[in-house]
Structures are given as structure tokens and as C-alpha cells.
Amino acid sequence: MAAKRHVVVLGAGAMGLAAAHRALARGWRATVLEAAPEPGGMAAHFDLGGLSVERYYHFVCRADAPTFALLAELGLGDRMRWVPTSMGNFVGGALHPWGDPVSLLRAPFLGTLEKLRYGLFAFAATKRGAPGRLEHVNARDWITAWCGAAVWDKLWAPLFDLKFHELSDDISAAWIWTRLKRVGTSRRSPMQEELGHIEGGSETLVHALVRAIEAAGGAVRLSAPAERVAVEGGRAVGVRAGGQLVPADAVISTVPTPLIPRLVPELPNLTAYEAIENIGVACVALRLARPVSRHFWVNVSDSRIAFPGFVEFSNLRPAPGGDAVVYVPFYMPRSHPRWAMTDATIRDEAMAGLALVNPGVSPADLRAWHVGRLRHAQPVCPPGFAAKLPPVRTAIAGLQIADTCFYYPEDRGIAESVRLGRAMAEAL
Ligand SMILES: Cc1cc2nc3c(=O)[nH]c(=O)nc-3n(C[C@H](O)[C@H](O)[C@H](O)COP(=O)(O)OP(=O)(O)OC[C@H]3O[C@@H](n4cnc5c(N)ncnc54)[C@H](O)[C@@H]3O)c2cc1C
């Protein structure tokens, strides 16, 4: 009997694990190399004062079909939990309900015509089937054309500026459209948003994948950063990690693209990878003795507050003892002065901002906290991005490369990473 062919997968996030799992099912041997000491990548958990939570918040939408299919395949089809959730909008110094037709009609920060235009915009976004011309349009121009410049300035500019900073004027409308559609269609009714979480958190899926990979004879090697893809005669023949060569018949890379030039300097189109920009995040996770709001997600448009919103995760997955688990993401390029601040300073900024939203919240409510930092947290996708993406199958035989921006115009998400990881395994 011929020996099984061997694929080495770089990265044990959702994409890499899904790829290895699928490759094993297709009769390959698989080894996953992961730089971090734990599997899961952006979906990994940590201990927040005795509570196992994601380092970065994760909710599931009704559209996340690849996640449901994988959960079913792993025997976890009954682990999805669906919860009626709501959104808030902190504008003009007050917190307002947001994200449904009645909240829009009642919003005191919008005029009558603005409400009508905003409603049409949100409705059309969820009904649109394909990006079409949005691929070549700037997000600001698209939103302004529908809603008017005043609505852009009031509600959207603060969010874009605090997420993308100097790059905020160059974001693809197709990218923001897929975000609006994914959340906008995750509803029980027009009035009721419904979001999901996996029982036990994303870790449930991550650990089940690792177990399934190991049970099928594969290996997940942690604290094993890949140093170089070995290329001979135009073909990927292995990966160097820890000074040793792991031989391979094929290599699938799922690590962030900014790392690719160092890993595979032989690639003829390195400039295409170098051109992909990423924003970092310092994500403050707080365990508080009291809730900040009744909403899952709150957008923030307030010049005194340096974050674009916060996620009150315990309003989706309740925490023990009625505690609140709140994430406050500070997105920024790593050149931003805030990146150099200490974790405690960033935590204090998060707490001060939350206290403006709910003056009842004070440092005395803080039970546990953590700042998760990710250098490559969010790819920046300008108009025309689809044409700039290098192909997943590279010019080096046997080498496929992707990360979260390769499923553009979809935004990063576990479901899309799973889908693309499996597709790469199918293409072996
Ligand atoms: C703040 C935040 C909020 C989010 N919210 C949601 C949400 O609500 N819902 C949702 O579905 N998704 C959400 N996401 C996105 C989701 O987490 C990602 O799309 C998904 O987890 C990406 O999986 P991946 O495997 O593609 O990439 P990653 O998880 O980034 O995996 C890449 C892996 O490669 C590893 N690596 C890096 N360098 C090397 C090397 N040299 N050798 C070996 N390994 C290496 C990394 O350590 C990492 O584990 C969020 C992400 C962030 C940051």
C-alpha cells in the first residue's frame, strides 16, 4: 500500500484546524504547527477571574452555515444556543436602543428624513444579493449617498475613524455591506435580533477539532512557530520549525499574510502580500460586578471616548453570579501612541468610557481584567481589493496560502475561516 501523503498546516486557528481535519478525512496525514502555546488563534480562550472566555468576543449569526455543518460533523450539532439580543447606540451623551425599526423611528439624534433614508439603507443592505459595483465604491461614499453626509458624520465617521484611523477613508463598501447583511439577517423577526454562541464558547469547537485531528492520527504541535517553508525545484517540500525540517507533500498556510514574505521569500509575487495592511487591536476584557447596559453590542459616537463600541458578552452568554463580561476593543495601527501604553492605562481608558455610558459603573465594580493584544487583527480592504488578492494556490507547487482577508468581501469570522480551510483541504 502506498504511504499516505503528508500535509503540514501552519496555524491552529479555525482555518488551519478545519483544513487539517478535512485533509485527514480525505486520506492525508496532517501535522499542524502553531506558534502559540494553545490552539484556537483569535478564537482561543483564557481565564478571566475563574471564567473561561474568548480572548476576543465571538458571536454566531444565522448565516454561519459552515460552523453549523462542522459542529454537526463533530457530533456537537446540539451545542448552538440562540438568544434574543439587542443593540444600543451611545450618541449625544445618551444611550439609545438601536438596530430595529421602532428604535430608528424613536432615535432623537436623527431627523425625520434621516430616519427614512437610514431605514431604506438598512433594508436594502440586507436584501442585496451580491456586492456588484460596491466592490469599487468607498464605504463613506456609499453610506453618504443613502443616508446623507450628516448621518455619516454623526454615526459612521466616529466608528470608522476609531477602527481604521488614517485608513478610514479608504474602506470598501462591499466589506461593510457584508457585515451589515450578516448581522442584519440574524433575526427572529424584523423587531428581534437573534445571535448565537456555542455552549462553552468557541473553545468547544477548537478542542473538538484538536481531538478529532489527533484521533484520526494527525498532530497539533503547539509552541512550534514555522520559520520557513522549504522549497525545492519550485515545489513546497516541507516546513522548518524549531531548527528542524518537517517534510511535506503539501503545505497550507493560514498565518496572517504580513508574515508570508519571511516564511516564503521565494514567492514571485511577494509585493501582493506586502500590500495587504492590517490593523492591530488591544481588546480589554472586563469582569464587572454590575451590568453596563442591557444590550449585547453598543456603538459609541462620542468625542470623549476612544473606542468605537463595546460588547457586553454576558447579555449573550450569561456569566455566573450575574457578573457582566464586557469587551472594549481599541483598534489601531501599531504606530499609534496608544499601542505603547501599558495594559493598565488602556484598561483605565476603557473603564472611564464605560462610566460615561453608565455613570453607575466605577472601578470598584472591577472583578478581573485582561488586555489581549493582536498585531494583525483586522485586514484593511480598500475598494477594488478583490483584484489585489493573490490566488490561494500559489506559484509554488503544493503551497496554498490564505488568511482572513482571502474570503473578502466577507469580514473575518469563524464560519468563513472554516469554509476556506476546508476548501483548501479539498483542493489538495
Ligand atoms: C476582536 C475580534 C472579534 C471577533 N469577533 C468575531 C465574532 O463575533 N464572530 C466571528 O465569527 N468571528 C469573530 N472574529 C474573527 C474570528 O476570530 C476569526 O475570523 C477566526 O478565528 C480566524 O481564524 P483563522 O484560523 O483564519 O486565523 P487565526 O485565528 O488568526 O489563526 C492563525 C494562527 O496562526 C498562528 N501563527 C502565526 N504565526 C505562526 C507561525 N509562524 N507558525 C505557526 N503558526 C503561526 C497564530 O498564532 C494563530 O493561531 C473576531 C476577531 C477579533 C480579533
The ligand as an SDF file (V2000), in Angstrom:
LIG
                    3D

 53 58  0  0  0  0  0  0  0  0999 V2000
  -11.6620   41.3510   18.3500 C   0  0  0  0  0  0  0  0  0  0  0  0
  -12.1990   40.2590   17.4550 C   0  0  0  0  0  0  0  0  0  0  0  0
  -13.5450   39.9670   17.4600 C   0  0  0  0  0  0  0  0  0  0  0  0
  -14.0670   38.9600   16.6320 C   0  0  0  0  0  0  0  0  0  0  0  0
  -15.3990   38.6720   16.6770 N   0  0  0  0  0  0  0  0  0  0  0  0
  -15.8760   37.6400   15.9480 C   0  0  0  0  0  0  0  0  0  0  0  0
  -17.2340   37.2380   16.0700 C   0  0  0  0  0  0  0  0  0  0  0  0
  -18.0020   37.8020   16.8510 O   0  0  0  0  0  0  0  0  0  0  0  0
  -17.6680   36.1800   15.3080 N   0  0  0  0  0  0  0  0  0  0  0  0
  -16.8430   35.5310   14.4410 C   0  0  0  0  0  0  0  0  0  0  0  0
  -17.2680   34.5550   13.7780 O   0  0  0  0  0  0  0  0  0  0  0  0
  -15.5490   35.9090   14.3020 N   0  0  0  0  0  0  0  0  0  0  0  0
  -15.0590   36.9460   15.0220 C   0  0  0  0  0  0  0  0  0  0  0  0
  -13.7380   37.2980   14.9060 N   0  0  0  0  0  0  0  0  0  0  0  0
  -12.9420   36.7240   13.8240 C   0  0  0  0  0  0  0  0  0  0  0  0
  -12.5030   35.2980   14.0940 C   0  0  0  0  0  0  0  0  0  0  0  0
  -11.8810   35.1990   15.3470 O   0  0  0  0  0  0  0  0  0  0  0  0
  -11.5190   34.9100   13.0040 C   0  0  0  0  0  0  0  0  0  0  0  0
  -12.0820   35.1110   11.7260 O   0  0  0  0  0  0  0  0  0  0  0  0
  -11.0950   33.4640   13.0650 C   0  0  0  0  0  0  0  0  0  0  0  0
  -10.9100   32.9990   14.3820 O   0  0  0  0  0  0  0  0  0  0  0  0
   -9.8020   33.3750   12.2820 C   0  0  0  0  0  0  0  0  0  0  0  0
   -9.3100   32.0610   12.2670 O   0  0  0  0  0  0  0  0  0  0  0  0
   -8.0330   31.7650   11.3670 P   0  0  0  0  0  0  0  0  0  0  0  0
   -7.6280   30.3970   11.6420 O   0  0  0  0  0  0  0  0  0  0  0  0
   -8.3600   32.1490    9.9720 O   0  0  0  0  0  0  0  0  0  0  0  0
   -6.9270   32.8050   11.8490 O   0  0  0  0  0  0  0  0  0  0  0  0
   -6.2180   32.9010   13.2860 P   0  0  0  0  0  0  0  0  0  0  0  0
   -7.1750   32.5920   14.3550 O   0  0  0  0  0  0  0  0  0  0  0  0
   -5.5110   34.2200   13.2900 O   0  0  0  0  0  0  0  0  0  0  0  0
   -5.1400   31.7200   13.2200 O   0  0  0  0  0  0  0  0  0  0  0  0
   -3.8600   31.8850   12.7050 C   0  0  0  0  0  0  0  0  0  0  0  0
   -2.9290   31.1320   13.6140 C   0  0  0  0  0  0  0  0  0  0  0  0
   -1.5990   31.1790   13.0840 O   0  0  0  0  0  0  0  0  0  0  0  0
   -0.7240   31.2030   14.1810 C   0  0  0  0  0  0  0  0  0  0  0  0
    0.6090   31.6140   13.7170 N   0  0  0  0  0  0  0  0  0  0  0  0
    1.0850   32.8580   13.4950 C   0  0  0  0  0  0  0  0  0  0  0  0
    2.3540   32.7830   13.0650 N   0  0  0  0  0  0  0  0  0  0  0  0
    2.6860   31.4800   13.0040 C   0  0  0  0  0  0  0  0  0  0  0  0
    3.8410   30.7610   12.6080 C   0  0  0  0  0  0  0  0  0  0  0  0
    4.9630   31.3860   12.1970 N   0  0  0  0  0  0  0  0  0  0  0  0
    3.8190   29.4060   12.6790 N   0  0  0  0  0  0  0  0  0  0  0  0
    2.7330   28.7460   13.1010 C   0  0  0  0  0  0  0  0  0  0  0  0
    1.5970   29.3820   13.4930 N   0  0  0  0  0  0  0  0  0  0  0  0
    1.5830   30.7160   13.4250 C   0  0  0  0  0  0  0  0  0  0  0  0
   -1.3880   32.1600   15.1410 C   0  0  0  0  0  0  0  0  0  0  0  0
   -0.8610   32.0140   16.4510 O   0  0  0  0  0  0  0  0  0  0  0  0
   -2.8370   31.7360   15.0180 C   0  0  0  0  0  0  0  0  0  0  0  0
   -3.1620   30.7370   15.9670 O   0  0  0  0  0  0  0  0  0  0  0  0
  -13.1970   38.2700   15.7470 C   0  0  0  0  0  0  0  0  0  0  0  0
  -11.8390   38.5600   15.7530 C   0  0  0  0  0  0  0  0  0  0  0  0
  -11.3330   39.5500   16.5950 C   0  0  0  0  0  0  0  0  0  0  0  0
   -9.8690   39.8400   16.5810 C   0  0  0  0  0  0  0  0  0  0  0  0
  1  2  1  0
  2  3  1  0
  2 52  2  0
  3  4  2  0
  4  5  1  0
  4 50  1  0
  5  6  2  0
  6  7  1  0
  6 13  1  0
  7  8  2  0
  7  9  1  0
  9 10  1  0
 10 11  2  0
 10 12  1  0
 12 13  2  0
 13 14  1  0
 14 15  1  0
 14 50  1  0
 15 16  1  0
 16 17  1  0
 16 18  1  0
 18 19  1  0
 18 20  1  0
 20 21  1  0
 20 22  1  0
 22 23  1  0
 23 24  1  0
 24 25  2  0
 24 26  1  0
 24 27  1  0
 27 28  1  0
 28 29  2  0
 28 30  1  0
 28 31  1  0
 31 32  1  0
 32 33  1  0
 33 34  1  0
 33 48  1  0
 34 35  1  0
 35 36  1  0
 35 46  1  0
 36 37  1  0
 36 45  1  0
 37 38  2  0
 38 39  1  0
 39 40  1  0
 39 45  2  0
 40 41  1  0
 40 42  2  0
 42 43  1  0
 43 44  2  0
 44 45  1  0
 46 47  1  0
 46 48  1  0
 48 49  1  0
 50 51  2  0
 51 52  1  0
 52 53  1  0
M  END
$$$$
